[in-house]
Amino acid sequence: QVQLVESGGGLVQPGGSLRLSCAASGFTLANYAIGWFRQAPGKERERVSCISSSDGSTDYADSVKGRFTISRDNAKNTVYLQMNSLKPEDTAVYYCNTGGAPWGQGTQVTVSS
């Protein structure tokens, strides 16, 4: 059964950091590009970052460029999102997806003082 499980969210003050994890099961993550997405209340889901399966190239939304870093550990079938210098506008539920897998429940990130 194909499954993606996100974790690592929480409440953090502005300027703080979090590292999100996305554990894949039921398929080999190394064979797929995968992205992180987020959805804030009342807004559409948007792609935050993605990483390729071939050469590990990465891409970021302008809003997070320079603050977020995506990485993958194929041995652990896991992808990460390191988030630094967090801002209140980063508050959202964060999801990972390959583009064809069922959406997981996501992990809530709240940036607030």
ROPALUM-73430 format. One record per atom (N, C-alpha, C): residue number from 1; residue in three letters; chain; x, y, z. Coordinates in nm, 4 decimals, padded with zeros to 6 digits. Layout:
! residues N
(NUM; ala; A; (X; Y; Z))
...
! end
This chain:
! residues 113
(1; gln; A; (00.0849; -00.1198; 00.0000))
(1; gln; A; (00.0000; 00.0000; 00.0000))
(1; gln; A; (00.0881; 00.1243; 00.0000))
(2; val; A; (00.0669; 00.2092; -00.0981))
(2; val; A; (00.1438; 00.3326; -00.1089))
(2; val; A; (00.0985; 00.4304; -00.0004))
(3; gln; A; (00.1947; 00.4795; 00.0753))
(3; gln; A; (00.1608; 00.5705; 00.1832))
(3; gln; A; (00.2724; 00.6711; 00.2063))
(4; leu; A; (00.2351; 00.7938; 00.2381))
(4; leu; A; (00.3278; 00.8998; 00.2746))
(4; leu; A; (00.2839; 00.9542; 00.4102))
(5; val; A; (00.3758; 00.9597; 00.5052))
(5; val; A; (00.3430; 01.0064; 00.6390))
(5; val; A; (00.4350; 01.1213; 00.6760))
(6; glu; A; (00.3739; 01.2381; 00.6961))
(6; glu; A; (00.4487; 01.3583; 00.7311))
(6; glu; A; (00.4554; 01.3742; 00.8832))
(7; ser; A; (00.5664; 01.4297; 00.9308))
(7; ser; A; (00.5822; 01.4553; 01.0739))
(7; ser; A; (00.6811; 01.5688; 01.0944))
(8; gly; A; (00.6879; 01.6161; 01.2182))
(8; gly; A; (00.7868; 01.7171; 01.2532))
(8; gly; A; (00.7331; 01.8574; 01.2691))
(9; gly; A; (00.6059; 01.8768; 01.2429))
(9; gly; A; (00.5484; 02.0088; 01.2590))
(9; gly; A; (00.5346; 02.0485; 01.4046))
(10; gly; A; (00.4901; 02.1707; 01.4259))
(10; gly; A; (00.4704; 02.2184; 01.5620))
(10; gly; A; (00.4534; 02.3682; 01.5660))
(11; leu; A; (00.4578; 02.4210; 01.6869))
(11; leu; A; (00.4478; 02.5646; 01.7101))
(11; leu; A; (00.5879; 02.6206; 01.7313))
(12; val; A; (00.6201; 02.7236; 01.6577))
(12; val; A; (00.7532; 02.7833; 01.6676))
(12; val; A; (00.7404; 02.9347; 01.6581))
(13; gln; A; (00.8312; 03.0043; 01.7227))
(13; gln; A; (00.8296; 03.1499; 01.7162))
(13; gln; A; (00.8885; 03.1987; 01.5849))
(14; pro; A; (00.8503; 03.3169; 01.5425))
(14; pro; A; (00.9129; 03.3743; 01.4219))
(14; pro; A; (01.0637; 03.3746; 01.4341))
(15; gly; A; (01.1294; 03.3357; 01.3254))
(15; gly; A; (01.2742; 03.3250; 01.3260))
(15; gly; A; (01.3248; 03.1873; 01.3634))
(16; gly; A; (01.2367; 03.1026; 01.4092))
(16; gly; A; (01.2750; 02.9693; 01.4509))
(16; gly; A; (01.2887; 02.8717; 01.3357))
(17; ser; A; (01.3169; 02.7461; 01.3704))
(17; ser; A; (01.3404; 02.6417; 01.2715))
(17; ser; A; (01.2626; 02.5156; 01.3056))
(18; leu; A; (01.2319; 02.4417; 01.2011))
(18; leu; A; (01.1722; 02.3091; 01.2139))
(18; leu; A; (01.2263; 02.2221; 01.1021))
(19; arg; A; (01.2289; 02.0918; 01.1262))
(19; arg; A; (01.2616; 01.9983; 01.0197))
(19; arg; A; (01.1471; 01.8998; 01.0047))
(20; leu; A; (01.0881; 01.9005; 00.8883))
(20; leu; A; (00.9796; 01.8084; 00.8573))
(20; leu; A; (01.0348; 01.6820; 00.7936))
(21; ser; A; (00.9679; 01.5714; 00.8199))
(21; ser; A; (01.0039; 01.4436; 00.7599))
(21; ser; A; (00.8847; 01.3861; 00.6859))
(22; cys; A; (00.9137; 01.3135; 00.5805))
(22; cys; A; (00.8104; 01.2458; 00.5029))
(22; cys; A; (00.8588; 01.1039; 00.4782))
(23; ala; A; (00.7956; 01.0097; 00.5435))
(23; ala; A; (00.8337; 00.8693; 00.5300))
(23; ala; A; (00.7437; 00.8010; 00.4284))
(24; ala; A; (00.8055; 00.7392; 00.3302))
(24; ala; A; (00.7310; 00.6702; 00.2254))
(24; ala; A; (00.7301; 00.5200; 00.2514))
(25; ser; A; (00.6199; 00.4572; 00.2185))
(25; ser; A; (00.6102; 00.3123; 00.2274))
(25; ser; A; (00.5287; 00.2609; 00.1105))
(26; gly; A; (00.5552; 00.1366; 00.0734))
(26; gly; A; (00.4826; 00.0757; -00.0372))
(26; gly; A; (00.5429; 00.1020; -00.1739))
(27; phe; A; (00.6482; 00.1822; -00.1796))
(27; phe; A; (00.7175; 00.2071; -00.3047))
(27; phe; A; (00.8576; 00.2584; -00.2731))
(28; thr; A; (00.9435; 00.2587; -00.3743))
(28; thr; A; (01.0814; 00.3035; -00.3554))
(28; thr; A; (01.0911; 00.4507; -00.3900))
(29; leu; A; (01.1090; 00.5316; -00.2878))
(29; leu; A; (01.1097; 00.6762; -00.3050))
(29; leu; A; (01.2199; 00.7226; -00.4003))
(30; ala; A; (01.3294; 00.6512; -00.4048))
(30; ala; A; (01.4432; 00.6910; -00.4878))
(30; ala; A; (01.4067; 00.6993; -00.6363))
(31; asn; A; (01.3031; 00.6321; -00.6762))
(31; asn; A; (01.2635; 00.6287; -00.8170))
(31; asn; A; (01.1745; 00.7451; -00.8586))
(32; tyr; A; (01.1425; 00.8330; -00.7631))
(32; tyr; A; (01.0458; 00.9387; -00.7898))
(32; tyr; A; (01.0971; 01.0754; -00.7473))
(33; ala; A; (01.0621; 01.1759; -00.8256))
(33; ala; A; (01.0734; 01.3122; -00.7753))
(33; ala; A; (00.9648; 01.3305; -00.6700))
(34; ile; A; (00.9917; 01.4156; -00.5729))
(34; ile; A; (00.8932; 01.4357; -00.4679))
(34; ile; A; (00.8963; 01.5811; -00.4237))
(35; gly; A; (00.7814; 01.6299; -00.3852))
(35; gly; A; (00.7735; 01.7690; -00.3447))
(35; gly; A; (00.7078; 01.7859; -00.2099))
(36; trp; A; (00.7333; 01.9025; -00.1512))
(36; trp; A; (00.6623; 01.9473; -00.0326))
(36; trp; A; (00.5618; 02.0531; -00.0750))
(37; phe; A; (00.4438; 02.0446; -00.0180))
(37; phe; A; (00.3353; 02.1364; -00.0468))
(37; phe; A; (00.2821; 02.1895; 00.0856))
(38; arg; A; (00.2102; 02.3005; 00.0784))
(38; arg; A; (00.1473; 02.3508; 00.2001))
(38; arg; A; (00.0132; 02.4136; 00.1660))
(39; gln; A; (-00.0734; 02.4115; 00.2649))
(39; gln; A; (-00.2048; 02.4722; 00.2489))
(39; gln; A; (-00.2398; 02.5494; 00.3751))
(40; ala; A; (-00.2524; 02.6789; 00.3596))
(40; ala; A; (-00.2924; 02.7659; 00.4704))
(40; ala; A; (-00.4450; 02.7781; 00.4720))
(41; pro; A; (-00.5023; 02.8118; 00.5857))
(41; pro; A; (-00.6485; 02.8243; 00.5945))
(41; pro; A; (-00.7029; 02.9208; 00.4910))
(42; gly; A; (-00.8017; 02.8765; 00.4177))
(42; gly; A; (-00.8659; 02.9619; 00.3186))
(42; gly; A; (-00.7885; 02.9794; 00.1899))
(43; lys; A; (-00.6779; 02.9090; 00.1765))
(43; lys; A; (-00.5956; 02.9225; 00.0552))
(43; lys; A; (-00.5804; 02.7878; -00.0144))
(44; glu; A; (-00.5421; 02.7934; -00.1405))
(44; glu; A; (-00.5186; 02.6714; -00.2160))
(44; glu; A; (-00.3833; 02.6112; -00.1773))
(45; arg; A; (-00.3733; 02.4819; -00.1981))
(45; arg; A; (-00.2472; 02.4137; -00.1735))
(45; arg; A; (-00.1435; 02.4645; -00.2731))
(46; glu; A; (-00.0221; 02.4896; -00.2268))
(46; glu; A; (00.0843; 02.5375; -00.3138))
(46; glu; A; (00.2087; 02.4514; -00.2953))
(47; arg; A; (00.2859; 02.4414; -00.4043))
(47; arg; A; (00.4101; 02.3669; -00.3934))
(47; arg; A; (00.5176; 02.4565; -00.3343))
(48; val; A; (00.5888; 02.4037; -00.2366))
(48; val; A; (00.6940; 02.4765; -00.1673))
(48; val; A; (00.8304; 02.4432; -00.2251))
(49; ser; A; (00.8528; 02.3143; -00.2495))
(49; ser; A; (00.9830; 02.2699; -00.2953))
(49; ser; A; (00.9695; 02.1324; -00.3563))
(50; cys; A; (01.0679; 02.0948; -00.4392))
(50; cys; A; (01.0704; 01.9601; -00.4927))
(50; cys; A; (01.2158; 01.9191; -00.5163))
(51; ile; A; (01.2347; 01.7886; -00.5234))
(51; ile; A; (01.3678; 01.7340; -00.5476))
(51; ile; A; (01.3554; 01.6207; -00.6480))
(52; ser; A; (01.4473; 01.6176; -00.7412))
(52; ser; A; (01.4400; 01.5180; -00.8480))
(52; ser; A; (01.4875; 01.3822; -00.7979))
(53; ser; A; (01.4548; 01.2811; -00.8765))
(53; ser; A; (01.4991; 01.1457; -00.8444))
(53; ser; A; (01.6352; 01.1155; -00.9055))
(54; ser; A; (01.6694; 01.1861; -01.0117))
(54; ser; A; (01.7880; 01.1507; -01.0876))
(54; ser; A; (01.9154; 01.2121; -01.0289))
(55; asp; A; (01.9224; 01.3449; -01.0326))
(55; asp; A; (02.0463; 01.4101; -00.9912))
(55; asp; A; (02.0314; 01.4887; -00.8617))
(56; gly; A; (01.9157; 01.4779; -00.7978))
(56; gly; A; (01.8965; 01.5479; -00.6718))
(56; gly; A; (01.8791; 01.6978; -00.6860))
(57; ser; A; (01.8524; 01.7432; -00.8066))
(57; ser; A; (01.8313; 01.8869; -00.8256))
(57; ser; A; (01.7055; 01.9300; -00.7513))
(58; thr; A; (01.7062; 02.0534; -00.7069))
(58; thr; A; (01.5982; 02.1048; -00.6226))
(58; thr; A; (01.5379; 02.2315; -00.6800))
(59; asp; A; (01.4197; 02.2611; -00.6365))
(59; asp; A; (01.3494; 02.3827; -00.6784))
(59; asp; A; (01.2687; 02.4333; -00.5597))
(60; tyr; A; (01.2570; 02.5661; -00.5509))
(60; tyr; A; (01.1873; 02.6266; -00.4377))
(60; tyr; A; (01.0947; 02.7365; -00.4843))
(61; ala; A; (00.9848; 02.7524; -00.4141))
(61; ala; A; (00.9007; 02.8685; -00.4358))
(61; ala; A; (00.9774; 02.9930; -00.3926))
(62; asp; A; (00.9519; 03.1040; -00.4582))
(62; asp; A; (01.0230; 03.2275; -00.4259))
(62; asp; A; (01.0049; 03.2655; -00.2787))
(63; ser; A; (00.8906; 03.2329; -00.2234))
(63; ser; A; (00.8594; 03.2740; -00.0868))
(63; ser; A; (00.9453; 03.2034; 00.0178))
(64; val; A; (01.0070; 03.0918; -00.0187))
(64; val; A; (01.0858; 03.0163; 00.0792))
(64; val; A; (01.2324; 03.0033; 00.0376))
(65; lys; A; (01.2652; 03.0527; -00.0797))
(65; lys; A; (01.4016; 03.0386; -00.1298))
(65; lys; A; (01.5008; 03.1029; -00.0333))
(66; gly; A; (01.6067; 03.0293; -00.0017))
(66; gly; A; (01.7070; 03.0798; 00.0904))
(66; gly; A; (01.6783; 03.0484; 00.2357))
(67; arg; A; (01.5569; 03.0020; 00.2641))
(67; arg; A; (01.5196; 02.9691; 00.4022))
(67; arg; A; (01.4918; 02.8205; 00.4210))
(68; phe; A; (01.4379; 02.7560; 00.3184))
(68; phe; A; (01.4032; 02.6146; 00.3266))
(68; phe; A; (01.5013; 02.5322; 00.2439))
(69; thr; A; (01.5258; 02.4093; 00.2895))
(69; thr; A; (01.6119; 02.3175; 00.2171))
(69; thr; A; (01.5479; 02.1795; 00.2141))
(70; ile; A; (01.5309; 02.1271; 00.0942))
(70; ile; A; (01.4761; 01.9924; 00.0780))
(70; ile; A; (01.5914; 01.8943; 00.0587))
(71; ser; A; (01.5759; 01.7753; 00.1154))
(71; ser; A; (01.6780; 01.6726; 00.0985))
(71; ser; A; (01.6095; 01.5363; 00.1063))
(72; arg; A; (01.6823; 01.4341; 00.0648))
(72; arg; A; (01.6244; 01.3015; 00.0687))
(72; arg; A; (01.7287; 01.2022; 00.1160))
(73; asp; A; (01.6822; 01.1006; 00.1863))
(73; asp; A; (01.7666; 00.9895; 00.2294))
(73; asp; A; (01.7031; 00.8642; 00.1706))
(74; asn; A; (01.7554; 00.8218; 00.0579))
(74; asn; A; (01.6930; 00.7090; -00.0119))
(74; asn; A; (01.7044; 00.5796; 00.0682))
(75; ala; A; (01.8081; 00.5677; 00.1478))
(75; ala; A; (01.8238; 00.4470; 00.2297))
(75; ala; A; (01.7112; 00.4358; 00.3335))
(76; lys; A; (01.6616; 00.5518; 00.3768))
(76; lys; A; (01.5527; 00.5524; 00.4752))
(76; lys; A; (01.4166; 00.5741; 00.4104))
(77; asn; A; (01.4179; 00.5864; 00.2763))
(77; asn; A; (01.2914; 00.6112; 00.2044))
(77; asn; A; (01.2193; 00.7334; 00.2610))
(78; thr; A; (01.2959; 00.8374; 00.2870))
(78; thr; A; (01.2442; 00.9556; 00.3557))
(78; thr; A; (01.2941; 01.0826; 00.2888))
(79; val; A; (01.2091; 01.1825; 00.2852))
(79; val; A; (01.2480; 01.3141; 00.2374))
(79; val; A; (01.2256; 01.4138; 00.3510))
(80; tyr; A; (01.3094; 01.5164; 00.3548))
(80; tyr; A; (01.3058; 01.6142; 00.4626))
(80; tyr; A; (01.2845; 01.7549; 00.4079))
(81; leu; A; (01.2364; 01.8413; 00.4944))
(81; leu; A; (01.2304; 01.9834; 00.4638))
(81; leu; A; (01.2810; 02.0593; 00.5856))
(82; gln; A; (01.3998; 02.1147; 00.5739))
(82; gln; A; (01.4557; 02.1984; 00.6799))
(82; gln; A; (01.4052; 02.3404; 00.6587))
(83; met; A; (01.3400; 02.3934; 00.7592))
(83; met; A; (01.2811; 02.5267; 00.7493))
(83; met; A; (01.3458; 02.6177; 00.8519))
(84; asn; A; (01.4119; 02.7204; 00.8053))
(84; asn; A; (01.4780; 02.8178; 00.8923))
(84; asn; A; (01.4148; 02.9550; 00.8737))
(85; ser; A; (01.4420; 03.0416; 00.9666))
(85; ser; A; (01.3919; 03.1804; 00.9606))
(85; ser; A; (01.2421; 03.1827; 00.9320))
(86; leu; A; (01.1705; 03.1033; 01.0058))
(86; leu; A; (01.0274; 03.0901; 00.9809))
(86; leu; A; (00.9521; 03.2197; 01.0071))
(87; lys; A; (00.8486; 03.2410; 00.9270))
(87; lys; A; (00.7667; 03.3608; 00.9343))
(87; lys; A; (00.6214; 03.3208; 00.9613))
(88; pro; A; (00.5424; 03.4108; 01.0159))
(88; pro; A; (00.4006; 03.3783; 01.0395))
(88; pro; A; (00.3295; 03.3321; 00.9127))
(89; glu; A; (00.3679; 03.3853; 00.7982))
(89; glu; A; (00.3034; 03.3452; 00.6729))
(89; glu; A; (00.3416; 03.2049; 00.6279))
(90; asp; A; (00.4340; 03.1403; 00.6974))
(90; asp; A; (00.4657; 02.9993; 00.6694))
(90; asp; A; (00.3677; 02.9054; 00.7388))
(91; thr; A; (00.2806; 02.9595; 00.8208))
(91; thr; A; (00.1823; 02.8775; 00.8910))
(91; thr; A; (00.0905; 02.8073; 00.7919))
(92; ala; A; (00.0849; 02.6754; 00.8022))
(92; ala; A; (00.0064; 02.5949; 00.7086))
(92; ala; A; (00.0173; 02.4481; 00.7488))
(93; val; A; (-00.0618; 02.3672; 00.6847))
(93; val; A; (-00.0424; 02.2221; 00.6909))
(93; val; A; (00.0493; 02.1842; 00.5750))
(94; tyr; A; (00.1537; 02.1109; 00.6066))
(94; tyr; A; (00.2536; 02.0737; 00.5073))
(94; tyr; A; (00.2371; 01.9267; 00.4690))
(95; tyr; A; (00.2448; 01.9020; 00.3388))
(95; tyr; A; (00.2297; 01.7689; 00.2826))
(95; tyr; A; (00.3472; 01.7379; 00.1901))
(96; cys; A; (00.3738; 01.6103; 00.1721))
(96; cys; A; (00.4674; 01.5685; 00.0688))
(96; cys; A; (00.3902; 01.4821; -00.0313))
(97; asn; A; (00.4396; 01.4797; -00.1542))
(97; asn; A; (00.3731; 01.3962; -00.2547))
(97; asn; A; (00.4619; 01.3815; -00.3763))
(98; thr; A; (00.4476; 01.2670; -00.4413))
(98; thr; A; (00.5212; 01.2407; -00.5637))
(98; thr; A; (00.4447; 01.2855; -00.6868))
(99; gly; A; (00.3217; 01.3217; -00.6687))
(99; gly; A; (00.2386; 01.3615; -00.7813))
(99; gly; A; (00.1367; 01.2561; -00.8177))
(100; gly; A; (00.1552; 01.1353; -00.7642))
(100; gly; A; (00.0597; 01.0312; -00.7951))
(100; gly; A; (00.0137; 00.9522; -00.6753))
(101; ala; A; (00.0726; 00.9787; -00.5609))
(101; ala; A; (00.0390; 00.9047; -00.4394))
(101; ala; A; (-00.0817; 00.9673; -00.3699))
(102; pro; A; (-00.1486; 00.8905; -00.2892))
(102; pro; A; (-00.2566; 00.9493; -00.2094))
(102; pro; A; (-00.1994; 01.0537; -00.1130))
(103; trp; A; (-00.2746; 01.1591; -00.0884))
(103; trp; A; (-00.2289; 01.2616; 00.0045))
(103; trp; A; (-00.2376; 01.2078; 00.1470))
(104; gly; A; (-00.1339; 01.2382; 00.2258))
(104; gly; A; (-00.1350; 01.2026; 00.3661))
(104; gly; A; (-00.2124; 01.3055; 00.4464))
(105; gln; A; (-00.2031; 01.2946; 00.5775))
(105; gln; A; (-00.2746; 01.3880; 00.6644))
(105; gln; A; (-00.1995; 01.5186; 00.6835))
(106; gly; A; (-00.0735; 01.5204; 00.6475))
(106; gly; A; (00.0042; 01.6419; 00.6620))
(106; gly; A; (00.0502; 01.6638; 00.8048))
(107; thr; A; (00.1310; 01.7678; 00.8214))
(107; thr; A; (00.1782; 01.8058; 00.9537))
(107; thr; A; (00.1621; 01.9570; 00.9690))
(108; gln; A; (00.1045; 01.9985; 01.0807))
(108; gln; A; (00.0730; 02.1395; 01.1022))
(108; gln; A; (00.1967; 02.2158; 01.1471))
(109; val; A; (00.2224; 02.3250; 01.0795))
(109; val; A; (00.3276; 02.4180; 01.1200))
(109; val; A; (00.2617; 02.5510; 01.1546))
(110; thr; A; (00.2859; 02.5968; 01.2756))
(110; thr; A; (00.2314; 02.7246; 01.3210))
(110; thr; A; (00.3458; 02.8129; 01.3667))
(111; val; A; (00.3577; 02.9284; 01.3051))
(111; val; A; (00.4623; 03.0236; 01.3397))
(111; val; A; (00.3955; 03.1440; 01.4048))
(112; ser; A; (00.4195; 03.1580; 01.5335))
(112; ser; A; (00.3513; 03.2633; 01.6089))
(112; ser; A; (00.4291; 03.2941; 01.7354))
(113; ser; A; (00.4219; 03.4187; 01.7768))
(113; ser; A; (00.4836; 03.4578; 01.9027))
(113; ser; A; (00.3819; 03.4522; 02.0159))
! end
